[in-house]
Every structure is written in C-alpha cells, then in structure tokens.
Amino acid sequence: GLGTELAAVVLKLDAARNYVSSDAVDQADDLIGSARRDLSRAVGDVRRLVYSLGDPTLASLGLEAATREQVRSLTQGTGLRGTVVAEGRPRRLA
C-alpha cells in the first residue's frame, strides 16, 4: 500500500545518505535529510488517516461519544477548546 511505499522511500533515502562520502555533497545530504523528514511525516499522516477510517472508538462508543473523544484528542495540549453539540441526535448509528 501507499504507507509501505512511502516507508520504503524513507529507507532508500537513509541508504543514499550512507553512501554520501564527499565533502562536496553537503547540500545534497541536507536535501536528503529534509526529504526523509517530509516522507516520515507523510507516512505518519497516512497511518493516522487509515486508522481513523476504521476507528474502533466509533463502534464501541457511538457517534456522539466518539466525536467528543476526537475533539478532545485534537485539542489536547493546544490551549483550544472544542464543544460537541448533539442534542436530539441518535446515540448510535444503525
């Protein structure tokens, strides 16, 4: 899948960095390091997205509680507050 492919690119960039031995390629090494960080973030994003598609919290807690949990998770440590208003809504999806 995409996550595996991106992880493979990260490993290839690590291997390329190991082969860099000339002082003239410092800029290339910086670019490889930057690309690796970018790809590592992308792999993390893909994993989080895939997990959220099948989040077991929704099935176990129901829509309202799972939404509240998601808001809590997203705002934790940010100083932001989020409120979920779900009056008159079913507690579980059929």
C-alpha positions as CSV (number, residue, x, y, z in Angstrom):
1,G,0.0,0.0,0.0
2,L,0.9,3.7,0.0
3,G,2.2,3.6,3.5
4,T,4.6,0.8,2.7
5,E,5.8,2.5,-0.4
6,L,6.5,5.7,1.5
7,A,8.3,3.8,4.2
8,A,10.5,2.2,1.5
9,V,11.4,5.6,0.2
10,V,12.5,6.7,3.7
11,L,14.7,3.6,3.9
12,K,16.2,4.3,0.4
13,L,16.9,7.9,1.4
14,D,18.7,6.6,4.5
15,A,20.8,4.3,2.4
16,A,21.6,7.1,0.0
17,R,22.7,9.2,2.9
18,N,25.0,6.5,4.0
19,Y,26.7,6.4,0.6
20,V,27.3,10.1,0.6
21,S,31.0,10.4,1.4
22,S,32.3,13.5,-0.4
23,D,32.5,16.9,1.3
24,A,31.1,18.5,-1.9
25,V,27.7,17.0,-1.3
26,D,26.7,18.6,2.0
27,Q,23.8,20.4,0.3
28,A,22.6,17.1,-1.2
29,D,22.8,15.5,2.3
30,D,20.7,18.3,3.7
31,L,18.1,17.8,1.0
32,I,18.1,14.1,1.6
33,G,17.5,14.7,5.3
34,S,14.7,17.1,4.5
35,A,13.1,14.7,2.1
36,R,13.3,12.0,4.7
37,R,11.6,14.1,7.3
38,D,8.9,15.0,4.9
39,L,8.3,11.4,3.9
40,S,8.3,10.3,7.6
41,R,5.5,12.9,8.3
42,A,3.6,11.6,5.2
43,V,3.8,8.0,6.4
44,G,2.5,9.1,9.8
45,D,-0.3,11.0,8.2
46,V,-1.3,8.0,6.1
47,R,-1.3,5.7,9.1
48,R,-3.5,8.2,11.1
49,L,-5.9,8.5,8.2
50,V,-6.2,4.8,7.7
51,Y,-6.7,4.3,11.4
52,S,-9.4,6.9,11.6
53,L,-11.3,5.3,8.8
54,G,-11.8,2.2,10.9
55,D,-11.6,3.8,14.3
56,P,-13.0,1.2,16.8
57,T,-14.0,4.1,19.1
58,L,-16.9,4.9,16.9
59,A,-18.2,1.3,17.0
60,S,-17.7,0.9,20.8
61,L,-18.8,4.4,22.0
62,G,-21.3,5.6,19.4
63,L,-21.2,8.7,17.2
64,E,-21.6,11.4,19.9
65,A,-19.1,10.0,22.3
66,A,-16.6,9.2,19.6
67,T,-16.9,12.7,18.2
68,R,-16.3,14.1,21.7
69,E,-13.3,11.9,22.1
70,Q,-11.9,13.1,18.7
71,V,-12.3,16.7,19.6
72,R,-10.6,16.1,23.0
73,S,-7.8,14.3,21.2
74,L,-7.3,17.1,18.6
75,T,-7.3,19.9,21.1
76,Q,-5.3,18.3,23.9
77,G,-2.3,20.4,24.8
78,T,-3.2,23.2,22.3
79,G,-5.0,25.6,24.6
80,L,-8.0,25.3,22.3
81,R,-11.5,24.2,23.4
82,G,-13.9,22.3,21.3
83,T,-17.6,21.6,22.0
84,V,-19.8,19.0,20.5
85,V,-23.5,19.7,20.4
86,A,-25.6,16.7,19.5
87,E,-29.0,17.3,21.0
88,G,-31.8,15.3,19.6
89,R,-29.4,13.0,17.7
90,P,-29.4,9.2,17.9
91,R,-26.8,7.9,20.3
92,R,-25.7,5.2,17.9
93,L,-25.8,4.8,14.1
94,A,-27.9,1.9,12.8
